[in-house]
Amino acid sequence: MTAVEQHNFGLHCREVSHWFGDNKVLFDLNLKVDAGQFVALVGPSGCGKSTLLRAILGTDLPQEGEILTLQNGRLANADRPGRDRGIVYQKYSLYPFLTALDNVALGLKLDQTTTMFRWFNWSGWAKKQKEFRDRAAVFLDKVGLGQAMHLYPSQMSGGMQQRVAIAQALIMEPEIILLDEPFGALDEATREELQEMLLQFYEENKEAMAEGKKPPYTLIIVTHELNEAIRVGDRLVGLSQYWDWKVDGHQRSPGATVVYDKPAPVFRSDERPDYEMFADIRHEIRQVVYNPEVLQQRDEHVNLSPTR
């Protein structure tokens, strides 16, 4: 891989298929994500969105195909979890006995030190611990929790806890961050605040690219909220089991695949979107991705090489 290709690379899923016994979940899925893109992944329940995220994460490998990520500067198969991929779930993965600061610093602690080091090199561990906490404080400030770093999860609202979870992923500086319904349990006002936070990250990407640098954030966000997908993503990807699989000679549905892949409008973090303007996009996605009565050819609404 050339330096330019490495600079632009985010993720590549090639001919990915997955099933559980007779349950066909994913079929011949192809998805290429460039560095800096914010991909909003939508689709009907049971279409394999979370299965795809687990495959990318390396915890549930696909039965067929391969998923390529950038690991230590080299292209590699995502056949196991690695720090090049981070994930944020809907349920906050925080330790109740640790403050926000130590929850965020925990990843660096486990990645860069051992139990033996912490037990038998006290001075070295004290230095490392301060380094990790200082780094965690930077990322808590980035997600708007600079004044709450010493709070425990029980002292924080749901939105605050999810900000901590996002900081946990960011501090490891992964090549790609996966978000699986991250705001699904939050009220509308809090969801919008966190959407604005993601848009601020996107603005940092644009600043980095303007300076010729690799953008720091590449996201795939799974959401059931189409307004959220349109607002946060710069690219909309729809997975669906509703496509004309008979054209390919199948006797029954072989699973969900990408049936929709188009650019999305880009918003500033301080820009209040007019959701009525999203109506045409929402209608098209509902027809192509969610409607079992509309079975189009799977590449009819797909662009595998968007120029965003």
TORDOLO-104563 format. One line per field, with one value per residue (C-alpha): x, y, z. Coordinates in steps of 0.1 Angstrom, whole numbers, plus 2048, in hexadecimal, padded with zeros to 3 digits. Example, Ala and Ser with C-alpha at 12.3 -4.5 7.8 and 13.67 -1.06 7.14 Angstrom:
<sites>
X <- (87B; 889)
Y <- (7D3; 7F5)
Z <- (84E; 847)
</sites>
This chain:
<sites>
X <- (800; 80E; 810; 7F3; 7DD; 7E5; 7DD; 7BA; 7B2; 797; 788; 780; 766; 769; 74E; 744; 72A; 71F; 704; 6FA; 6EF; 6D3; 6CE; 6DF; 6E9; 702; 708; 725; 728; 741; 749; 767; 76B; 784; 796; 782; 760; 743; 72E; 70A; 6FF; 6D9; 6C3; 6A5; 6A7; 6B8; 6CC; 6EE; 6FA; 707; 714; 728; 736; 741; 752; 765; 76E; 77C; 766; 74F; 761; 74E; 749; 755; 768; 780; 781; 7A1; 7AC; 7CC; 7DF; 800; 802; 7FD; 7DF; 7D3; 7B5; 79F; 79F; 7A2; 79B; 7B6; 7BB; 7B8; 792; 77D; 759; 73E; 71E; 6FC; 702; 71D; 73B; 748; 755; 740; 75D; 773; 770; 76B; 790; 79B; 781; 78F; 7B4; 7AD; 7B2; 7D5; 7DD; 7D4; 7E4; 805; 80C; 80B; 800; 824; 82F; 814; 81C; 842; 84B; 838; 84B; 848; 823; 81D; 82D; 819; 7F9; 7FD; 804; 7E5; 7CF; 7DD; 7D4; 7B2; 7AB; 7B2; 798; 77E; 782; 77E; 75C; 751; 757; 776; 764; 756; 774; 774; 750; 746; 72D; 711; 716; 712; 6F4; 6F0; 6FE; 71C; 723; 721; 73A; 752; 74D; 755; 774; 77E; 77E; 78F; 7AD; 7B9; 7BB; 7AC; 7AC; 786; 76B; 74B; 72C; 710; 6F0; 705; 6E9; 6CB; 6C4; 6C7; 6AC; 6A9; 6BB; 6D9; 6DA; 6DD; 6F9; 70D; 706; 714; 733; 738; 734; 750; 766; 75D; 768; 789; 78C; 786; 7A1; 7BA; 7B3; 7B7; 7DA; 7E2; 7E0; 7CE; 7AC; 7AB; 788; 778; 756; 73B; 71C; 6FE; 6DE; 6B8; 6B2; 6B3; 6B5; 6D3; 6E3; 6DE; 6EB; 70A; 715; 726; 71C; 6FD; 700; 6E1; 6E3; 6C4; 6B7; 69E; 6AE; 6A7; 6BC; 6AA; 6BD; 6DC; 6CD; 6C5; 6A7; 6A4; 6B4; 6D9; 6DA; 6DD; 6F5; 6FC; 6DF; 6E4; 704; 702; 711; 6FE; 6FD; 718; 70F; 723; 721; 710; 6F7; 6D3; 6C7; 6A5; 698; 67D; 699; 6A2; 680; 68B; 6A9; 695; 67B; 695; 6A6; 685; 67B; 69D; 6A9; 68B; 66E; 66A; 653; 66E; 689; 6A1; 6C2; 6DC; 6F3; 6D8; 6DD; 701; 721; 73F; 757; 747; 75B; 753)
Y <- (800; 822; 83F; 850; 830; 82C; 851; 84C; 829; 823; 800; 7E7; 7CB; 7B4; 79A; 795; 77B; 76E; 756; 744; 721; 725; 74A; 75D; 77F; 790; 789; 794; 7B5; 7CE; 7EF; 805; 822; 83E; 84E; 86B; 85F; 85D; 840; 83E; 819; 813; 7F6; 7E2; 7CD; 7AC; 7B7; 7B2; 7D5; 7CA; 7A9; 7BE; 7D4; 7B5; 7A8; 7C9; 7C9; 7A6; 794; 782; 779; 777; 754; 761; 77F; 796; 7B6; 7CB; 7E6; 7FA; 7EA; 7F9; 80B; 7EB; 7DC; 7BE; 7A7; 7B0; 78C; 796; 7B6; 7D0; 7F4; 800; 7FB; 80A; 805; 818; 805; 812; 804; 818; 801; 814; 806; 813; 814; 82A; 84F; 85C; 864; 841; 831; 843; 83C; 817; 80E; 81D; 80C; 7E9; 7EF; 7FD; 7EE; 7CC; 7C0; 7B8; 7DB; 7EB; 7D6; 7D6; 7F7; 810; 82E; 825; 81E; 83F; 851; 83D; 842; 868; 867; 852; 868; 888; 878; 86E; 891; 89E; 887; 88E; 8B3; 8AB; 89B; 8B7; 8A7; 8BA; 8C5; 8A3; 88C; 883; 878; 853; 845; 845; 86B; 871; 873; 85A; 874; 87A; 855; 851; 86D; 85A; 83B; 84E; 85D; 839; 830; 850; 84E; 82F; 843; 827; 827; 823; 827; 812; 820; 807; 81B; 831; 84A; 833; 835; 85B; 875; 88B; 8AA; 895; 882; 8A3; 8AF; 890; 892; 8B5; 8A7; 88E; 8AA; 8BD; 89E; 8A0; 8C4; 8BA; 8A1; 8BD; 8D3; 8B6; 8AE; 8D3; 8D1; 8B1; 89C; 87B; 882; 875; 867; 84D; 841; 827; 82F; 817; 828; 822; 848; 853; 878; 870; 85C; 879; 893; 882; 86D; 87B; 85A; 845; 81F; 809; 7E4; 7D0; 7AD; 7BC; 7BB; 7A7; 789; 774; 787; 776; 754; 74E; 73A; 74D; 76C; 766; 782; 7A8; 7BC; 7E0; 7ED; 813; 827; 84D; 86D; 880; 8A5; 8B3; 8CA; 8E0; 8D7; 8F8; 8F5; 8ED; 8D5; 8D8; 8B5; 8BC; 8BF; 89B; 88F; 884; 871; 860; 856; 847; 834; 826; 81A; 80B; 7FE; 7F7; 7EE; 7C9; 7D0; 7E3; 7CA; 7DC; 7D0; 7D3; 7EB; 802; 81B; 812; 826; 813; 82F; 850; 86F; 880)
Z <- (800; 7F6; 80E; 7FD; 7FE; 823; 829; 81A; 827; 841; 83C; 820; 823; 805; 7FC; 820; 827; 849; 856; 875; 86C; 853; 85B; 83F; 84D; 835; 811; 7FA; 80C; 7FE; 810; 80D; 826; 821; 83E; 84C; 840; 858; 84B; 859; 856; 855; 84E; 85A; 87A; 874; 856; 866; 86F; 891; 882; 86A; 886; 899; 87A; 875; 89A; 896; 8B0; 898; 878; 857; 848; 826; 81A; 82C; 83F; 83B; 853; 859; 875; 880; 85E; 84A; 839; 84C; 850; 86E; 87B; 8A0; 8B4; 8B4; 8BF; 89B; 8A0; 8BC; 8C4; 8D8; 8E1; 8EB; 90E; 91F; 925; 944; 965; 981; 99A; 983; 97D; 95A; 959; 962; 94C; 92E; 939; 93E; 919; 919; 93B; 92D; 90C; 917; 939; 949; 96C; 974; 96A; 980; 99E; 99E; 98D; 9A2; 998; 973; 977; 989; 96C; 952; 966; 966; 940; 93A; 94F; 93F; 91D; 929; 935; 912; 902; 91E; 916; 8F1; 8F8; 90F; 931; 93C; 95C; 964; 961; 986; 987; 989; 970; 98A; 98D; 967; 950; 933; 91B; 930; 933; 90D; 909; 920; 90B; 8EB; 8FC; 905; 8E0; 8D5; 8ED; 8DC; 8BB; 8A6; 880; 881; 89B; 89B; 8AC; 8B1; 8B9; 8D0; 8D7; 8D7; 8FC; 8FF; 8FD; 8DE; 8EC; 8F8; 8D7; 8C4; 8DB; 8D4; 8AF; 8B0; 8C1; 8A5; 88C; 89E; 898; 873; 872; 881; 864; 84B; 85C; 85B; 837; 82E; 83D; 82A; 849; 84E; 85E; 882; 882; 86C; 878; 871; 884; 885; 88C; 888; 887; 863; 86D; 882; 865; 84D; 865; 872; 854; 835; 825; 828; 825; 826; 82E; 824; 81E; 806; 7E4; 7C4; 7CC; 7B2; 797; 7A4; 7A2; 7C7; 7D1; 7F2; 802; 808; 821; 824; 80F; 807; 7F3; 7F9; 7F9; 7F3; 800; 81B; 821; 838; 855; 86C; 891; 899; 87C; 885; 86B; 85B; 85E; 844; 82A; 831; 825; 802; 80F; 82A; 811; 7F9; 815; 822; 7FF; 7F6; 817; 82D; 815; 80F; 7F2; 7DE; 7D3; 7BD; 7AF; 7CB; 7B9; 7AC; 7C9; 7D2; 7CC; 7DA; 7D3; 7E0; 7DB; 7FC)
</sites>
